[in-house]
Amino acid sequence: MLALLLSLAFVRSCRHSAAATRQLEPKLCHVFAQSGVEQLVKDYEGRFYGVRVQVELRVQSMVAMVHLTGIPVGGRVSGTGWLKHHARDKGVVVLEAGFEKRLRKRRVVIHGAALAKDGHALAVFVQLPLVGNVSLVLALK
């Protein structure tokens, strides 16, 4: 019983934040995650000026894996981001350093994000070259 409780606590720490996930051994997180304790993951998708945006959002921790695909972004760009204060309303987005650097090269800045109360839409507030500030609404798949 103690082993089960410790494994559940470990899975929670593996999944709680991107920083914790990066610090812990990914294979161990995967093994414990296979024990049946998973966060709810919602998939959101949208398109904007020839770029397909896919977001896999872990709802409890508000950590998202973002995939951008299209000619304007130079093929495919992926990375992880999370809300600074786990706010469901417009919150400041923190991006992993490599992902932020790849976006900055393309002159793209993500200012914030907000999850709709019903969870069926995700709004991302972005600054794009030539276009300026836009709100990109992604729909639940």
N, C-alpha and C positions, 0 to 999 in steps of 0.2 A: 504494500500500500504506500509506504514511504517513497519507494522508487517511482511509482506512478505520479505521486504529487510533485516530486522533484522534476520529473520529465515534463509535466504540465507547466511548471514554473519556468523551466528552461525554454520550452516552446514559446511561451508568452514573451520571454526576454528576447528570443530570436526574432520574433515577429513585431515587437512593440515599436521599434524605430529603425530607420535605415542605418543610423550610426551603430546600433547594437548588432544589426545583421552583418555589417561590414567587419566588425571587430571579432565576431565569433566564427568558428570554423563552419563554412557553408555546408559541408557534408553532414556534420552533426545536426545542424538545423533541419536539413532535409530529412534525416532519419527520424528525428522526433516529430517533424510535421507529418510524416507518414503514419504516425500513431493514431490519426483520426482527428486531431485537434487542429483545425484550420481556421483562419480568419475568412470572413465573407469577402469574396473578391467580385467586384462589379466591373464589367467591361463597358467603356464608353467609346463612341466613335463619331467623327465628323470630318468634313472637308472644308478647306478654305484656300482659294486661289491655287488650285492644283496640288495642294498638300493634304494627304490623308493623315489624320491624327487619331491614334488609338491610345487609350489610357486604361490600364488595369489598376483599379483602385482597391487597396485593402481598407475596408470601411472602418474597422476598429482603430487602426493606427493612423489612417489617412495618409499612408505612404503609397505613391503611385509609380508605376513603370510606364514611361511615355515613349511612344514610337511615332516618329514623323517620317513619312515617305512621300517622295515627289521630287520633280526636277528643281523647283525653287530652293529646296534645302540640300540639293546636291546628292540625291539618292535616298539614303536612310540614315536617320540619326535617332539614337535611343539613349535613355538614361532614367535615373530615378529622381523623384522630388517628393517633398512632403510639406504639409502646412506647419508653419513655425509654432503655432499655439493650438493645433488640433481643432481649429474653429470651423464650424460648418458654414458660417457666413463668410463674406469676403475676407480671406486670410492671406498673409504674406507667404509666398512659396519659397522654399529653400531647395536648391538643386545641388546634386552631387557636383563636385568641382569639375570633373571632366566633361559632364553634360553641359554645364553652364558655359564652359570654355568653347565647346563646339557650337553652341547657339550664339554666343557672342561673336564668333567669327562670321556668322551669317547675319549679324546685326539684329538678332531676335532677343527680346527681353521679356520674361514672364514676370508680371507684377503681382499677380494674385490669382486665387481661384475660389469658387464657391460651389457648394453642393446644394441642389434644390432640396427643400424639406422632404419631399416624397422620394428623393433619391433617383428620380428618373432622368435628371439632366445635371450636367457639370459645366459650369461657366468658367472659362479661363480668360484672364485679362492680360493681353499681350501687346507689346509694341513691336511693329514690323517695319522694315525698310520700305519706303515709298508710300506706305499705307497709313502709318501712324498707329495710334492706340485703337484696338478693337476688342470686342468681347466675343469670344468664340464659344458657342454653345454646343456641347457634345451630348448626344443622346445615348441612353442606355441601350445596349444591344440586346 
